[in-house]
């Protein structure tokens, strides 16, 4: 095995079939097959549609990643795969594929945590993660504040969404405004032409007695929807751009305020932001402003690495190999509610020695 492990990562937690190849902390390939267009007409992700799309895209996407990286499958030092959290059926497709490739290649298998992978991907952009690192993960399914002293072993939840995640709120408000799906990119686009101070929307869980690090966007979503409904009922035109900008400002204000507070309270001078909503332009700008004012260094991967991708899974897998973490057993299964406190799912034995000595993959 080379000093820097060569790992292929498979991500299928939702509607993106992602396959990444990483050597150490260097990204060699990041192939993605998205089924978002198939879900758009339903206004959201349909689990069964996502699972079928993963089945169809898996082998071609792996082949494309290997070609892009310029490596052979037999040269890999390990296969990593998202074991959870996520959609159960979608996760099963990825886990099954990873097992098949790992067994055929005689390579170790690493079932890793989707959220921990979102943190680890930043190593591909900005180098090794500081220890400890405070991470704000914001996506369609999660809004979490996490403190990690070792991304392969120790991830501690500081706060989380108690109802709608930020990305979910973006999707729902976009639907109310008839802007389509997914909502994040289109809200961001319209907001650039609107006034973020035009409408005073509520900031959830920001009172003195509220949980310091937890998030709630359900009340905001309802307030925005009712404001829009009232305008329409009165026969008035809805100022879509101002609504988008004001709603977006309410979301990113709370996210950045709580993240900076957590860093200060824990004495951590680095903040990493990841997840699909981390691609939001206003979130990036406001986070940078508030981090600079607080003396905190901000780390945010480029937008393509913020959304679900195989590169992040490969990055965490490579870190597992480099630090000598135990590989997963062949009975690895998908866990739709895998807690973030489990960065990976280890086995109780070295399963690599149980496979055929010959490479079954040609």
N, C-alpha and C positions, 0 to 999 in steps of 0.2 A: 504494500500500500504506500502511495506517495505521501510526502509530508503533509500535503494539502489534499484531503479526501475529495474524490469525485463522486457526487451524489445526484441522483435523479429524484425529483419530487413531484408528486401527483396531488392535485387539489380538485375535489369535486363536492364541496360542502353545499353549494347552491346551484347556480345556473351557468357557471364558468367551468369548462374543462381546461384546467391549467397544468402544464407540464414544464418544469424548469430543470435546468442542469447547472450545478454550481461546483466550482473547484475551490475549496476553502471559502473565501469570502469574495470570490470573483464570479460574476454571472456570465455563463457561457451561452445559455439559451433560455428563452422565455416564450413558449408557444401557448397560445390560448385559443380555444374554440368556444364562442359564446352562443347561448341559445336565447338571448334576451329578446330577439325579434319574435320568437315563437311564443313568448309570454306576454308580449306587449298588448295583444288583442284581449287578454284577460285582465289587464290592469295590474298584474302582479305575477310572481313566480308560482307556477303550478308544479308541485313536486313530481308527479308522474311524468310530465313532459320533460322536466329536467333530467330525470333518471334515464329516460330513453335517449335523450340527446347525448348524455355522457357515454352510453354504450356505443353509440354510433361514432363518436368522435375520439374515443380513447386511443385506439391503436394508431390511427393517422396522426394524432397530435404527438404521441410519443415518438413516432418515426420522424416527424418534422423537427422535434426538439433535438434528437440525436444528430440529424443532418446539420442543423443550424450550429450546434456546438462543435461539430467536426470530430466526434468521438464515437467509438463503438460501444454497444451495450455491454460487451464482455469486459470493458475497461472500467466500468463503474465499481466503486467501493461500497455502495449501498443504495437501497431504494427507500425513500421516505414517502409517507402518505398521510393526508389528513384523516385522522380517526374520529374526530369530532371537535367541537359541536357542529351541528348542521342538519340538513335534511337527511333523514335516515336512509331512504332509498338511494339518494345521490351519493352519500358516503359509502354505502355498500359497494357501489360500482367501482369507486376508486380503490377501496381496500382490497377488493377481489382482484383487480388488475395488478395492484402492487404485489400481492402475494404470488400471483402467477409469474410475474417477471422475476421477482426475487428468488423463487424456487427454481425456475428454469436457469437462471444465471448463477445460482449458488452463492448469492449475496445476502448480507444481513438486511432485515426488514425493520423499519422504524415507523411506528404509528405515532404521529405527533399531533399536538393541539393546534387547532386553527388560529386561536387568538395569540398564542405564544409565537406562532409563525409570523403573524402580522408585525410583531415587535422585532423579531430576528431579521426580517428582510432589510431593515435599515442598515445592517452590516454590509450589504452589497453596495450601498450608496456612500456611507460615511465611515466605514471601518468598524472595528470591534465596538460593541456596546459598552458604555461606561457601567460600572457596577458600584452602587445600584443605579438603575434607570427607572424613571417614572414614565409610564406610557399611557396616553389617552387614545383608546381605540374607538372609532366611531364608524358604524356601518348601518346597513339596513336591519340587522338583527341584534346589534350590540352597541352600547355606549358604556364604556368601562374605563375606570382609572385603575391601573395596575402598577405595582412596585416589584421590580425583579432584581435580585442580587446575583442570580445565575439563571439565564434563560433556559437552560436545559434541566434545571432542578428546582428552582425556587421562584415562583411567581405568586405574589400575594395580592388579592383583590382589595382595593381601597374603597371603591364605589362602583355602582352600576345603575342601569336604567331600571326603574320599578314598573314601567309600563311601556309605552311606545319608544323604540329606539329612535335616534335622530334621523337616520336614513329612512326609516319607516314613515316618520312624520313628513319628510320631504316628498315621498311618494304619494301620500294621502292628500297633501295640500295641492300638489301638481294635478291630481285627479279632480279635485274640487274646482280648480281653475281651468280644467279642460286642456291641460298642457301635455298630456300623454305620460308614458312610462318608459324608462325610469325617471323619477322626479328630480333627483339630485342635479344632474347636469343642466336640465332645462330651467330649473329654479335659479341656479347660479347665473345662467345666461341672461334671463330676464331681470334679475336683481341688479346687474351691472348698469342698467338703464333706469333704475328706480331710486327712490329716496328711502334709505333705511330708517329715517326718523319720521316718516310720513304718518305712520300708525303706531300707537303704543300698545304692543302686544305683551302679554305677561311673561315673566321669567320664572319658570317653575322651580320649586324647592330652593329658593334663594333667601328665605326669611331667616331670622336669627335662631329660630328653634328647629329649622329644617335640617335633615342630615347634610353634613358638610360636603360630602363627595358623591352623593347619589344624584341621579338625573330623573326628570319626569317631563315628557313632552306631550302627554295626552291632553292636558289642560290647554296648552298652547295650540295644539291642533284643533281642539274644539272651539277655542276663541276665534281663531282665524276663519274656520268654516262658518261660524255664526255671523261674523262680520260680513263675509261675502254674501251669505244668504240674505242678510238684512238689506244690503245694497240692491240685490236683485229684486227682492220683494217690493222695494220702494221704486222700482223701475229705473234705478240709476246705473250708470256704467261702472263696472268694477275696474279700478286702476290696477291692472294685473302686475305691472312692473313695480309699483310702490308696495303692493301686497307681498310680492316675492321678496323684495329687498327688506321689508320690515320683519317678515317672518324669519328670513335667513339670519338677520341681525340678532333676533331674539335667541335663536338656537346657538349661534357661535359665541354670543356674549356669555351665556351660561357655561358652555363647554370650556372656553378658555379661562374664565374666571375661576372655576373650580379646579382646573388642572394646575394653574399657577399657585393657587392656595395650597394644594396638596404638596407641591414641590417645596414651598416655604415651610410648611408644617413638618415635613419629613427631613428637611435639610438636604434636599437633592438639587443639584445645580444643572441637571439635564432634563429636558422634556422631549419625549419622542411621541409623535402623532402618527397614527396609522389607521387603516381601514378605508373603505370606499369613500366616506364623507371627507376624509383627509385630502381628497383631491379638490375640495371646494376652495375657490380662490379667496373668498372673504375670510374663511377660517384660517387660512395660511397667513394672511396679512395681519389680522387681529392677534393671532397667537404670537407672531414675530414681535409686534409692538409691545405686547404685555410681557413677553419673556425678556426683551431687552430692558424694559423698565425695571424688572425684578432681578436682573443679573442672572438670568437663566439661559442656558444655551439650548436652542431649539433644533431638533433633528426631525425632518419630514422627508420621506422618500419621494422621488418623482411620482407624479400621478399614476402612471401605469403600474408601479409597484405598490400603490396603496389599495387598489382594488384587488379582488381575489385572483391569485395567480400561483402557478407551480413553483416559481422562483423562491417564494417565501418558505414553502414547504421544504424545498431542497436546501435552503440556507439553514434552517433549523436541523435538518437531517445531517448536514455536514458538520454542524457544531456538535451534535450527538456523537458522531464518529470521532471527531477530533478530541473530545473530552472523555472518550472511552465509556460512554453510557451503554447500558445493556440494550441489546437488540430486542425487538418484540418477538413473542412466540407466534407459532403458526396458527394458534387459535385467536389471534387478534381479530376483534370485531369492531364494527362501527358503533359509536356511542353518541347519539344525537345531543346528549346533554353532558358531554365530557367536561368536567370542571376545569377552569383555567389553572387551578392549583396542580393539575397533572399535565406538565408540558409535554410528556410523552408517556406511552404505555409500554413499559418494559416487560420482558419475559423473565422466566426464572431459570433459563438455560440458554446456552449458546446454540441456537438452532442451525447456524451455518454448517455445523459439522454433521447435521442429520441429512443434508441434501446430497444428491449424487456428486461424485467427484468430477464428473464430466459436465461441461457446459451444455445444457439442454437447449439453449437458445442459439439459433443460427441466423 
